[in-house]
Amino acid sequence: MAYDRYVAICSPLEYPVIMTSSICVRLVILSWVGGFLLILPSTILKAGLPYCGPNVIDHFFCDSAPLLHLACADIRVIELLDFLSSLVLFISSLSLTVVSYVYIISTILKIPSGQGQRKAFATCVSHFSVVSLGYGISIFVYVRPSQKSSLHLNKILFTLSSVITPLLNPFIFSLRNETMKEALKDILAKGQNFLKRLMST
């Protein structure tokens, strides 16, 4: 998405030529294959762990850290591998996103009209909001050497992210739409009128 926004802002006339469907498919495949290869070593090690205690995961889905702490073996090497792969994944993807946004912001600031700048910023603000929310929670949860002491906190954060992010996405992405803005203003105005009538009675 960051590359898509970068091309849309920095090379708008070349956008249809650059962002072809084959490029989009290649970017998706690269993301999937890269992610798969990055977690493959620690997944293979986790598959060979002995589990001898209570096989109940205190989580609402099967995440890596709660699963690891059910094992009856030394998990420090696997935790280190998870930490390093998370670090590589987050640093590389975050760096690419930040670099693309640096180029985007510098291009937007060169637009002579204020209205053009606002329109260009509006194109990116929804993606930037979702990225900030996703990276903020993910870095806090995954990029730590040991996660045993904070499994309960991770559960709360995952619950918040799995509820709040999908709840906010329609608002974040649709508030760029003028019709949605007008509908929201209309709903807020009706709510204010209702509260005024309620308080006056």
Steps between C-alpha positions, in 0.01 A plus 500: 500500500787737577647440153157551343460834681858594405434441129159673518647817655853513356424376146126547446518506120698175491281323759301283252823395328692422823226343714384234259316192622813286443706730725231480769498120478882493523498726807242277671691180415827657618336595831354152553815309401725735697286465813481123461879461459565732794295294748584157356809425719328578831185314386705187430662525846160552667359191328765286671438627854367257764174603669434320826298731722149641482428557131280804553607824334400802706423710195211553262706372206810285459784751510866401510593616851219324693565182299875513572443529874306172504814312388705291743835601351742789479340754267762776514637428151151503348412820686819658365413385146147643538643827631752528214245415231254752648774760512600438137138501384400815685816697431503418129130563438488805726812644335346461154178660621681792667721560195196501271324748730807727508487514120123546506512787751785674317304471173181631664682799646616594147139527377438875454131517599375443853195314368725264302708433812189427708364264234833314479527471880140372514601221262765376744356572844280188511788266416730682742243463782459126444877448469567692822241297690623168362872563545452655843328195644710244309835647600393519863382136498757320284831686506614389846750225585277321753124518510424279799460782751252687282271230360198651677580849366545354150157338528344838583687671216399231249139530613513877456670478161268229368193702605607864466689481169216335302252732672699811403589390144163590342513843666865560413463403134153643435540843663689610187174457312300828484165317519610325819615831650163658426314200645715515816435875537127434454501227767692724743260790438198274560663374820556857621140595423375191682711584808378864497135386487565246772659759730230761434219265614 
